[in-house]
């Protein structure tokens, strides 16, 4: 009986997803232009690193660093400097970065969607006056954002990755198509998918860590861990820590003022805002 109990516990422990010994990962959820929350969370991560002791650490940003919040340009600058200061920082391309880059390339459909899903705030963060934004038509807007957004920002975003695999975890922006091997996933699904990924109930090739879909708290399911806690609406920007088979979360303090209204509006937008010609829900 004791032998059977020991084997059962040992098997359960072995089945837990883990990363290689000596490594530590922090995955950061959707920042959405909240530079102040990014600064606060980086401080929490650095303090957590010191408290836990030496390890080979990787920080993974899950995408959607721009739009909706007030300081997308500042977020890009801070992350560029962070990547220059540490060699262990990696970035995933979210659907909002995809649309932003398309708008910068002058794609009409991308520009229109960009302006609908929080791109206005991104453009204003580069110094455009709100009255000018309201006055410009789409053609004029393309020329203005082309002049406002530095080449270094575009080059930085274009280097973002689609998927990062570390140990038993795969990090993506939105999710994966459950019936497709990881090495055959479409980038459109990695950046845009909700269902059938969110409703999937079985285990997958890896445990998926993702953002993209807002929840009040970290959402843990058998096949996935969602960490988009709606920073721009809630004031809570979240990082998931992983070391060995252990996981934990770090989170900025919530800002309850106006949160309910903003979160309700965003949930409605997520449910209803669809764009044809290849773009999914945002």
Phi, psi and omega per residue, in radians:
X1 nan -0.805 3.126
X2 -1.093 -0.696 3.123
X3 -1.099 -0.747 3.123
X4 -1.118 -0.724 3.130
X5 -1.105 -0.750 3.132
X6 -1.093 -0.755 3.138
X7 -1.123 -0.673 3.133
X8 -1.102 -0.800 3.141
X9 -1.158 -0.706 -3.141
X10 -1.105 -0.739 3.133
X11 -1.118 -0.733 3.132
X12 -1.076 -0.706 -3.135
X13 -1.165 -0.713 -3.129
X14 -1.102 -0.595 -3.090
X15 -1.313 -0.156 3.111
X16 -1.233 2.345 3.079
X17 -1.096 2.549 -3.099
X18 -2.634 2.855 3.001
X19 -1.934 2.828 -3.071
X20 -1.008 2.589 3.111
X21 -1.019 2.501 3.138
X22 1.511 -0.062 -3.141
X23 -1.921 2.711 3.068
X24 -2.473 2.451 -3.137
X25 -2.235 2.388 2.919
X26 -2.050 2.112 3.067
X27 -1.831 2.252 -3.052
X28 -1.905 2.274 -3.124
X29 -1.303 -3.008 -3.012
X30 -1.113 2.103 -3.080
X31 -1.502 -0.673 3.091
X32 0.823 0.961 2.977
X33 1.268 0.308 -3.122
X34 -1.761 1.428 -3.064
X35 -1.131 -0.635 -3.127
X36 -1.140 -0.711 3.112
X37 -1.200 -0.625 3.067
X38 -1.056 -0.824 3.112
X39 -1.019 -0.753 -3.131
X40 -1.127 -0.752 -3.102
X41 -1.208 -0.678 3.079
X42 -1.036 -0.698 3.070
X43 -1.069 -0.714 3.111
X44 -1.146 -0.707 3.121
X45 -1.124 -0.783 -3.133
X46 -1.114 -0.679 3.089
X47 -1.161 -0.687 3.126
X48 -1.150 -0.695 3.076
X49 -1.009 -0.825 -3.126
X50 -1.092 -0.709 -3.098
X51 -1.192 -0.574 -3.079
X52 -1.523 -0.285 3.102
X53 1.616 3.117 -3.024
X54 -1.108 2.505 3.038
X55 -2.906 2.806 3.003
X56 -1.399 1.778 -2.952
X57 -1.756 2.404 3.012
X58 -2.170 2.308 3.010
X59 -1.855 2.149 -3.129
X60 -1.959 2.113 3.040
X61 -1.678 2.183 -2.937
X62 -1.469 0.103 3.092
X63 1.751 3.107 -3.014
X64 0.962 0.965 3.067
X65 -1.469 -0.260 -3.070
X66 -1.974 3.006 3.038
X67 1.356 2.695 3.028
X68 1.272 -0.936 3.069
X69 -1.349 3.008 -2.949
X70 -1.507 -0.114 -2.911
X71 -2.411 0.880 -3.114
X72 -1.091 -0.721 3.140
X73 -1.065 -0.727 3.122
X74 -1.170 -0.643 3.102
X75 -1.077 -0.794 3.130
X76 -1.067 -0.752 3.109
X77 -1.066 -0.797 -3.126
X78 -1.086 -0.724 -3.120
X79 -1.245 -0.595 3.054
X80 -1.081 -0.771 3.140
X81 -1.200 -0.643 3.099
X82 -1.102 -0.753 3.133
X83 -1.145 -0.558 3.108
X84 -1.273 -0.526 -3.084
X85 -1.477 -0.441 -3.117
X86 -2.322 2.417 -3.119
X87 -1.490 -0.015 -2.986
X88 -1.892 0.511 -3.107
X89 -1.981 2.279 -3.137
X90 -2.292 2.703 -3.010
X91 -2.321 2.412 3.031
X92 -1.820 2.533 3.129
X93 -1.487 2.073 3.087
X94 -1.562 3.002 3.121
X95 -1.124 -0.514 3.129
X96 -1.253 -0.639 3.039
X97 -1.168 -0.664 3.113
X98 -1.029 -0.807 -3.127
X99 -1.218 -0.670 3.104
X100 -1.040 -0.817 3.131
X101 -1.126 -0.666 3.080
X102 -1.104 -0.712 3.095
X103 -1.112 -0.711 3.105
X104 -1.128 -0.507 3.098
X105 -1.434 -0.014 3.082
X106 1.459 0.299 3.118
X107 -1.288 2.050 -3.045
X108 -1.006 -0.789 -3.119
X109 -1.125 -0.718 3.136
X110 -1.133 -0.706 -3.130
X111 -1.105 -0.748 3.140
X112 -1.126 -0.750 3.121
X113 -1.182 -0.708 3.099
X114 -0.926 -0.781 -3.115
X115 -1.235 -0.399 -3.126
X116 -1.463 -0.401 -2.964
X117 -2.000 0.497 3.063
X118 1.876 0.087 3.132
X119 -1.180 -0.460 3.090
X120 -0.957 -0.823 -3.130
X121 -1.106 -0.624 3.094
X122 -1.120 -0.811 -3.135
X123 -1.081 -0.766 -3.140
X124 -1.119 -0.518 -3.139
X125 -1.181 -0.296 3.078
X126 -1.583 0.124 3.009
X127 1.835 0.072 3.094
X128 -1.302 2.438 3.095
X129 -1.340 2.429 -3.121
X130 -0.989 -0.627 3.140
X131 -1.169 -0.616 3.089
X132 -1.168 -0.739 3.127
X133 -0.994 -0.793 -3.104
X134 -1.178 -0.464 -3.071
X135 -1.428 -0.518 -3.009
X136 -1.351 2.510 2.950
X137 -1.525 3.082 -3.035
X138 -1.072 -0.722 -3.128
X139 -1.102 -0.744 3.103
X140 -1.173 -0.624 -3.116
X141 -1.134 -0.669 3.101
X142 -0.994 -0.791 -3.121
X143 -1.173 -0.647 -3.104
X144 -1.231 -0.773 -3.132
X145 -1.235 -0.502 3.051
X146 -1.082 -0.632 3.129
X147 -1.378 -0.505 -3.031
X148 -1.464 -0.629 -3.010
X149 -1.515 2.081 -3.100
X150 -1.135 2.609 3.101
X151 -1.005 -0.605 -3.109
X152 -1.087 -0.589 3.124
X153 -1.209 -0.736 3.137
X154 -1.130 -0.803 -3.127
X155 -1.075 -0.685 3.109
X156 -1.058 -0.855 -3.107
X157 -1.152 -0.626 -3.101
X158 -1.203 -0.279 3.122
X159 -1.540 -0.034 -3.115
X160 -1.148 2.650 -3.072
X161 -1.682 2.974 3.122
X162 -1.726 -0.609 -3.104
X163 -2.685 2.507 3.076
X164 -2.263 2.210 3.139
X165 -1.977 2.199 3.069
X166 -2.358 1.998 -3.120
X167 1.046 -2.264 -3.104
X168 -1.556 0.187 -3.105
X169 -2.004 2.484 2.947
X170 -2.095 2.262 -3.111
X171 -1.837 2.166 3.119
X172 -2.427 2.955 3.132
X173 -1.323 -0.979 -2.981
X174 -1.835 -0.706 -3.065
X175 2.694 -2.912 3.139
X176 -2.378 2.801 3.025
X177 -1.438 2.068 -2.950
X178 -1.048 -0.523 -3.058
X179 -1.603 0.210 -3.074
X180 -2.138 2.288 3.082
X181 -0.998 2.635 -3.077
X182 -1.021 -0.636 -3.098
X183 -1.326 -0.072 3.118
X184 -2.022 0.167 -3.127
X185 -1.136 2.499 3.044
X186 -1.449 2.468 3.124
X187 -1.075 -0.548 3.119
X188 -1.079 -0.662 3.089
X189 -1.240 -0.743 -3.137
X190 -1.021 -0.520 -3.072
X191 -1.760 -0.334 -2.949
X192 -2.224 -0.343 -2.922
X193 -1.118 2.527 2.873
X194 -2.142 -1.508 3.005
X195 -1.436 2.539 0.137
X196 -1.529 0.087 -3.088
X197 -1.132 -0.866 -3.048
X198 -1.109 -0.591 -3.086
X199 -1.588 -0.012 -3.136
X200 -1.119 2.503 -3.058
X201 -2.053 -0.194 -3.095
X202 -1.701 2.924 3.079
X203 -1.222 2.785 3.126
X204 -2.130 3.102 3.139
X205 -0.963 -0.676 3.052
X206 -2.376 2.820 2.947
X207 -1.353 2.199 -3.029
X208 -1.645 2.188 3.025
X209 -1.832 2.196 -2.985
X210 -2.570 2.902 2.990
X211 -2.025 -2.358 2.940
X212 1.376 -0.761 -3.114
X213 -1.907 2.051 -3.039
X214 -1.278 2.382 3.010
X215 -2.397 2.778 -3.111
X216 -1.148 -0.635 -3.127
X217 -2.374 3.033 3.040
X218 -0.968 2.277 -3.079
X219 -1.894 2.004 -3.118
X220 -1.885 2.155 3.031
X221 -2.195 2.996 -3.082
X222 -1.041 -0.539 -3.044
X223 -1.933 -0.073 -3.012
X224 -2.722 2.794 2.992
X225 -2.312 2.020 3.138
X226 -1.712 2.286 -3.049
X227 -2.239 0.386 3.011
X228 -1.517 1.758 -3.124
X229 -1.755 0.471 2.977
X230 1.115 0.912 -3.001
X231 -0.906 -0.812 -3.056
X232 -1.183 -0.435 -3.121
X233 -1.692 -0.580 -3.002
X234 -1.822 -0.375 -2.991
X235 1.412 0.094 -3.132
X236 -1.912 1.871 2.995
X237 -1.793 2.303 -2.952
X238 -2.065 2.473 2.944
X239 -2.117 2.429 3.033
X240 -1.773 2.181 3.061
X241 -1.694 2.477 3.126
X242 -2.405 2.286 3.039
X243 -2.617 2.159 -3.028
X244 1.031 -2.171 3.081
X245 -1.758 0.081 -3.098
X246 -1.603 2.490 2.986
X247 -2.294 2.638 3.083
X248 -2.696 2.936 -3.129
X249 -2.222 2.596 3.012
X250 -2.099 2.498 -3.018
X251 -2.641 2.434 3.046
X252 -1.272 2.818 -3.108
X253 -1.187 2.465 -3.131
X254 -1.232 2.627 3.028
X255 -2.059 1.645 -3.031
X256 -1.244 -0.259 -3.066
X257 -1.130 2.006 3.084
X258 1.299 0.055 -3.016
X259 -1.116 -0.745 -3.070
X260 -1.028 -0.769 -3.123
X261 -1.158 -0.818 -3.090
X262 -1.129 -0.714 -3.127
X263 -1.181 -0.694 3.112
X264 -1.097 -0.730 3.114
X265 -1.113 -0.717 -3.129
X266 -1.182 -0.687 3.099
X267 -1.100 -0.662 3.085
X268 -1.138 -0.704 3.124
X269 -1.119 -0.724 3.134
X270 -1.111 -0.638 -3.104
X271 -1.297 -0.630 -2.954
X272 -1.863 -0.358 -2.997
X273 -1.513 1.792 3.085
X274 -2.172 2.587 -3.065
X275 -2.226 2.240 -3.080
X276 -1.328 -3.101 3.125
X277 1.082 0.722 2.932
X278 1.816 -0.293 3.137
X279 -1.613 2.443 -3.134
X280 -1.649 -2.764 3.132
X281 -1.272 2.618 -3.064
X282 -2.033 nan nan
